[in-house]
Amino acid sequence: MTKIIFGDYRSPAAEQAYAIAWDFLARGGAIRDDFETCVFLAQRITMMVEEGQTNRIRMANRAISEYEHDVEDLDKPIRRAANSRS
């Protein structure tokens, strides 16, 4: 697995939040595609910085939660199709 680095010059906490979120998801085996996950986390954390968020733990937790919900939503149509065949 490749570790992709992210930074935002406006907030040092953003880079830390990204690293926390990435490490958490990687340790849990939740990362499906390195690049897509990088883009997702970077976009979410950038939006939080733009909202004025400065707490790295809060940003990391929110990014993790949004990533998990996004992945869960992507899996729903697949699960429904598989269940309808049974």
C-alpha positions in Angstrom: 0.0 0.0 0.0 1.3 3.4 -1.0 1.2 6.2 1.6 0.2 9.4 -0.1 1.1 12.7 1.6 -1.2 15.7 1.9 -0.6 19.2 3.2 -2.4 22.4 3.4 -0.4 25.6 3.9 -3.3 27.3 5.7 -3.4 24.8 8.5 -0.7 22.5 9.9 -3.5 20.6 11.6 -4.8 19.5 8.2 -1.7 17.5 7.4 -1.9 15.9 10.8 -5.6 15.1 10.4 -5.0 13.5 7.1 -2.2 11.4 8.5 -4.4 10.3 11.4 -7.3 9.4 9.1 -5.1 7.6 6.6 -3.4 5.5 9.3 -6.7 4.6 10.9 -8.3 3.5 7.7 -5.1 1.7 6.5 -4.8 -0.2 9.8 -8.4 -1.2 9.6 -8.1 -2.4 6.0 -10.7 0.0 4.8 -8.7 1.6 2.0 -9.8 0.1 -1.3 -7.9 2.4 -3.7 -5.0 4.5 -2.5 -5.5 7.4 -4.9 -9.3 7.6 -4.5 -9.0 7.5 -0.7 -6.3 10.2 -0.9 -8.5 12.5 -2.9 -11.5 11.8 -0.7 -9.7 12.6 2.5 -7.9 15.6 1.0 -11.2 17.1 -0.3 -13.0 16.6 3.0 -10.2 18.0 5.1 -9.7 20.9 2.8 -13.4 21.7 3.1 -13.1 21.6 6.9 -10.1 24.0 6.8 -12.2 26.3 4.6 -15.0 26.1 7.3 -12.5 27.3 9.9 -11.8 24.0 11.6 -8.5 23.8 13.3 -8.8 20.7 15.6 -6.9 17.9 13.9 -8.7 15.1 15.9 -12.1 16.5 15.0 -11.1 16.8 11.3 -9.7 13.3 11.2 -12.7 11.7 12.9 -15.1 13.5 10.6 -13.1 12.5 7.5 -13.0 8.9 8.7 -16.7 8.9 9.4 -17.6 10.4 6.0 -15.3 8.0 4.2 -16.9 5.0 5.9 -20.4 6.3 5.1 -19.4 6.9 1.5 -18.0 3.3 1.1 -21.1 1.9 2.8 -23.3 3.8 0.4 -21.3 2.5 -2.6 -21.8 -1.1 -1.4 -25.6 -0.8 -0.9 -26.6 -1.3 -4.6 -24.2 -4.3 -4.8 -25.8 -5.8 -1.7 -29.3 -5.2 -2.9 -28.6 -6.8 -6.3 -27.0 -9.8 -4.6 -29.9 -10.2 -2.1 -32.5 -10.0 -4.9 -30.9 -13.0 -6.7 -31.2 -15.2 -3.6 
